[in-house]
Amino acid sequence: MVRVTFILATLLAITTAAPTTSQSAAAALSSLGLSLPNDEPLIGNPGYTCEILNYALSKNTTFTVNSPYYDPLIDEVWSQNCRLSASCVVTPEPAEEVSLVLKVLGILETKFAIRSGGHNTNPGFSSVGSDGVLTALEKLNALSISADHRTLTVGPGNRWQAVYEYLEPYHVTVLGGREIVVGVGGFLLGGGLSIFYNTHGLAIDSVTRFQVVLPDGRIVDATQSENADLYKGLKGGLNNFGIVVEYDLTTNTATDIYYEIKTYTIADTPSVLSAYATYLLDADVNSNIQIQINSNYTLVFYSYLGHVSSTPTAFDPFLDIPVASTLVPPTNGSLSNVLFTLGAERQTSPGISYSGTFTFAVTSPDFLQSTYTAYLEAAASMPAGADLFYAPQGIIPNLVAKAESQNGGNLLGLEATPQVWANIFVEFQSHQSVKQSAEFGSLPLVTGIVDSLLADLASSAGPQEILLPYIFVNDAGPAQEPLQSFGEENLSFIDAVAKKYDPDGVMQKLQNEAYFVSKAL
């Protein structure tokens, strides 16, 4: 810690702005007692930056390709096409080391990516190639709970399984990932749909404090009363301001629930979607239904808050539909048991994943059924080994009301109407090494089918006046523009906050790939 603090203090004393020449950067680094590599440019050179980070940070923090830990760190990300070969992987801990890393990256003008759990399927969003540095937050995995058990403090390096296991003895939970392998950081900043999202709202709205490392190295708290504009900006503004290293989340006692899981045939799926529309138009806020469709069958997860002795009437619209199989019979259990039942056993995808989303209002069953017809046609055109999935995630007005009423609201620009955040995603095996080529196997064909399906569905929804602008960040594809979907006023606010807390544009210019506010304007 002494070494980190000294180096950080020296860096801050040398310059208050990122240098624009290699000479000024060299002067800054020379003050640390470091000698420059011969005949090698300093600015924008990731190899040199990795050398500096390896020297400056604690042992076993920076890993290059020669390290036995390098490949396992690279391969932690969910999808193979996101396993890019960074010049080095840096794993800072604690926040002071994150501060030092971000300051050095800015001084040396080095490209970087930030990774929490690595579940994002967009290449380059939580990964970077040999021209940059991957900042992996996995060591920022602190967990603590307040004396009254009402607030959980969590680091972004945690995955949700660890969070739920930690909270179980306290008989409380938080709004977290429906898949236990998902990382905390990206899930929260993207909005976050928990199991009971329609009951409690989005996970981002349960955050009462962000601790943020700003690009100039400062470590600040953002709450409704401290750096309030930054706090509000982070309720939708993603990683446009700095690196979030800690979250305070409000807990709740919704740990005892009813649930069951059934499957339905392809032939009966239109009836399932018709029932789902009926349900969404008059949903019980204590219930939630999640649907995942593939080309062979449709899976439906029913859940209800509280211990109940019989099937809740909220699920009546589905009662007359023939059930193909019952995977989990009606059960009363803890939320943790449900999450671990649903949780994926695999930590990473066996191949490549690709995702996209759009939003439409639900006024009748008609459009939901149309989306299914279009989905089946697209699924039939997929190459061998590629599985296309459709998850129509139903949102009711109560979620929007919660978003507006909790902790000052958010910047997502949601409309209070029954709607679906439609997620279309594909998984398939790659037959070429991801580290050898960006154009492996059938990737262009597969991603093209997904993008075309989304575009066609959105075009069809438009004339029917049911297309809504919102794009859910956690499911969005690399070419989509979720920040623009929040509305002009909210986008302008995010831009103003970014310019205030990152006046040199480090997060805009040096991040590898992201939903940049500077590009959304």
Phi, psi and omega in degrees: 000322181298317182297314180299313182298320180296314182295317180297316180297321179296316179301315182293328181286332183288317186209146176256000178216154180297133181293154181252356179229158179294331180295314181292323176294319179299320179297319180297315183284328178297330178295344177270001181083022181259140176260147184275145174298145181287141174054036181226127181296147182271309185289130175073014180262105186295327179298316179294318179301320178296322177299316180297315181294322179296322179288317191282330187265169181295163182300148179059044176241325182246129186231126176258179185299338180280351182277142176293345180269350186296305182300315177301324178292318179296320186278003179291337184292154188296310189256139183300325182288355176259002181272073182273149186270087179297155176301322172201162175247126178248133185238075187288150173195130002270209183301328180298326177288323174301318178301313180297316180301312183294324178293316179296317178301320179291316180299317184268003177049053185254133178298147180208164171228155179244133180230128171266274178259343178079026182272350177296133184265008179268115181304132177090348180284326175229030179205164181207152180277197185293351179268014182205180182245131175267120176262103182264127187265018189298334179281348177274068189241031179295147175220128175208154182234145181291163183300327180269003177065019182263349182224129174255130173257125188223139176272152184291346180281351178288152164257159190294334177301314179297323180295311182295321179295321179295320186280340187305316180295340181270355179059036173226167176216180177227168176281103184228190187293145175282342173249124189288346180273354181288143178282154184291314191298303182296323179300311183292312183295332179279354180122300172082108174260115175272185177296315182255053181295324180288340178276311189254350182092189182283150180298324181301332182279353176268359180278124179256344178207134169249135166257126191234135169267117180276158183301337177276003176099348180292146176248116187231154171264144177235115178225185178292342181246345181235123186049051188298327179291324176292319177301312179296320180299324180286349176276051180145340187275001173058217183260046178270357187241335185165200180248119178281125185247356179197144178231141166256124182243139174285131178271166173217166185259017182281070183253347181252118186221164172256141177204157173204155181229126181231160172239156181225154181285166175300320182296328182266357181298321175303323177293323177298315181290325175297316178296324180295318177299316177301316179300313184295329182287346178207054189281142170286124186293345178271000181250162171208141178232128178241134184237135172228125185250133167235182187284354181252328182196172177239130179258136179232126177253119179256134177215153182212137181288132176101166180271115182235150187267346179214168182302124180300145180296343178302335184263010182304323181302342183261354192297326186270003181272128180301134180265128179285318178201154176249108182281321176225120180288168178309123188221139167256129182197182180280154178300323179300318179299320179297312183296321179286333174293316181282335189299140179288135178287327181280142180274334179225163178287145177286352181210229185248138177242148178212139189221157173201167185207159167204168187235137175220149178284147177256113177244341179196176178286347194302309186288325175303317180290326177295322179297325180291318177300314179295322178300313182300320179296318180292319180299324181291338181268359181290144176291164181302137178091355179254125181249121180263136181235153178227121178239098176279102186269105185282131181242133179249163184303334181298326176299317180293320178298318177297320179298323182282333188262342185265124170052040174086004178080182179230182185251023187277345178067037184287149177258137184277073178214151175302134186205169177234129169265094188281121177251118174252122181217159184226147172229137179204159180282141172262136180255010175230157179291127179297328183283354180262331188205146176270351181246061186270143173052229185261019186306309181301321179294313184295311181295327178295322178295316180297312182297320180294319179298314179298316181296318180295318180293319178295320178295325179288324181288330183303303180299336179276000178059036176239359178287126177253148188286337191296136175240117183287116188302316186299339180248000188288149178273171185295333182265356180279163186232075183297324181300322178295333182286349181283346182104151186300318182296314180293321178297319179295323178295315179300318179297317180296319179294319179299317181290329179288313186268349177219066186298335180273356176069031180301315182291334180277325189265328189255340175297143184294297177218143179189175170272089186281131177293329180296332179268342182279341183287000000 
